[in-house]
């Protein structure tokens, strides 16, 4: 098992999870974070820290595509281990549906 970041992170990108991760397995895209599935130790401390409730265990049904996305982009994006400010419109974007299709960016973030 591993944890995955799902669509509600897109354009919310709260980073409370990054701060508590003991193994620094988060990677930063332009408008979301992902978890490297081979680095995640399945401790679960990140899941309750996410204000957008975007982090889920990959054992939940229907998350195969999110596991694939996390795996792919954790190889392309820079590592991040320190919390940064969320986007200014994060609260407005929290809970918006269809964010993957409408807003996902494959561009990397800044990382640490």
C-alpha positions in Angstrom: 0.0 0.0 0.0 1.0 3.6 -0.5 -0.8 6.9 -0.4 -1.7 9.0 -3.4 -2.6 12.6 -4.0 -5.9 13.0 -5.9 -7.6 15.6 -7.9 -8.7 17.9 -5.1 -5.1 18.9 -4.6 -5.1 20.5 -8.1 -5.0 24.3 -7.6 -5.4 23.9 -3.9 -1.8 22.6 -3.2 -1.9 23.0 0.5 1.4 21.8 1.8 0.6 20.8 5.4 1.4 17.2 4.3 4.9 18.0 3.2 5.8 19.3 6.6 4.9 16.1 8.4 6.2 13.5 6.0 9.1 11.6 7.7 10.7 10.4 4.4 10.2 13.5 2.1 8.3 11.6 -0.6 6.3 14.6 -2.0 7.1 16.1 -5.3 5.9 19.5 -6.5 4.1 20.3 -9.8 3.1 23.7 -10.9 -0.4 23.3 -9.3 -0.4 20.1 -7.3 1.7 17.7 -5.3 2.3 14.0 -5.8 3.7 11.2 -3.7 6.4 8.8 -4.9 4.9 5.4 -4.3 8.2 3.6 -3.8 9.4 6.1 -1.2 6.2 6.3 0.8 6.4 4.2 3.9 2.6 4.1 4.4 2.7 5.7 7.8 -0.4 7.8 7.0 0.6 10.9 8.9 0.0 13.0 5.8 -3.6 12.0 5.1 -5.3 13.8 8.1 -3.0 16.9 7.5 -4.5 17.7 4.1 -7.2 20.4 4.4 -8.5 19.5 1.0 -8.7 15.8 1.9 -6.9 15.0 -1.4 -4.6 12.3 0.1 -6.0 8.7 0.0 -4.6 5.2 0.5 -4.2 3.5 -2.8 -6.4 0.6 -1.5 -9.5 2.7 -2.0 -11.5 1.7 -5.1 -11.0 3.7 -8.3 -7.5 5.2 -7.5 -5.5 3.2 -10.0 -5.2 6.2 -12.4 -4.1 8.4 -9.5 -1.4 5.9 -8.5 -0.2 6.0 -12.1 -0.2 9.8 -12.2 1.6 10.0 -8.8 4.2 7.5 -10.0 4.8 9.2 -13.3 5.1 12.8 -12.0 7.2 11.9 -8.9 9.9 10.9 -11.4 9.6 14.2 -13.3 9.0 16.9 -10.7 11.3 18.2 -8.0 11.2 17.0 -4.4 9.7 19.2 -1.8 10.2 18.9 2.0 9.3 22.4 3.3 5.9 23.9 3.4 5.1 26.9 1.2 2.0 29.1 1.0 -1.0 27.7 -0.8 -2.3 29.5 -3.9 -4.4 32.6 -3.2 -7.5 30.9 -4.7 -7.1 27.6 -2.9 -10.2 27.9 -0.8 -12.3 28.7 -3.8 -10.9 25.7 -5.7 -11.4 23.2 -2.8 -14.1 20.8 -3.9 -14.4 21.9 -7.5 -15.1 18.9 -9.7 -13.3 17.9 -12.9 -10.1 19.5 -11.9 -7.8 17.0 -13.7 -9.4 17.7 -17.0 -9.8 21.5 -16.5 -6.7 22.5 -14.6 -4.0 19.9 -14.3 -0.5 21.1 -15.3 2.3 18.7 -16.2 4.8 21.5 -15.6 7.1 21.1 -12.6 7.0 23.3 -9.5 10.0 24.9 -7.9 10.8 22.2 -5.3 13.1 23.0 -2.4 
